[in-house]
Amino acid sequence: MRNFFQSSFGQVPVACQLQDAKQMQERLEEMKEIYKLAQQRQELADGYAFSFASEDVLITRLVEWIKFERRCCQFFSFELVFEPQEGPLWLCLRGPEGAKEWLQGYLAVE
C-alpha cells in the first residue's frame, strides 16, 4: 500500500484533455470565477492551496468543479481540507513538474 501523501503523478502530461474549444473556454472561465472567491492563496512545492469560506453552496460548487477537472486535467491531484470548527475550506492543487507553471499561466497566479 502506498503512502497516502506520496505522489502518484507518474508520466501524466501537463495538458488539458478537452478537445472542444467552447467547452475549454467555459471551464477556464469557471476556474477563474472559483479562484476569485479564494480568500487566501499559498504556494506549495508542487502547486497551490486556496482557502474559501466554508459555505455549503461553495463546497458543492467546488466538488462539482473537481469532478469535471479530474477528467480534463488528469495531471492534477485535488485535495479538499475542512478546518475544525467550520473554519476555512482549503483546495490544494498539486501536480508534476510544469503543473504550477500551468496554473500561473491560466490564472495569472504569481
Sequence and secondary structure as in RCSB ss.txt:
>XXXX:A:sequence
MRNFFQSSFGQVPVACQLQDAKQMQERLEEMKEIYKLAQQRQELADGYAFSFASEDVLITRLVEWIKFERRCCQF
FSFELVFEPQEGPLWLCLRGPEGAKEWLQGYLAVE
>XXXX:A:secstr
   TTS   TT  SS     HHHHHHHHHHHHHHHHT SEEEEETTEEEEEE   HHHHHHHHHHHHHHHHH TT
 EEEEEE TTT  EEEEEE STTHHHHHHHHH   
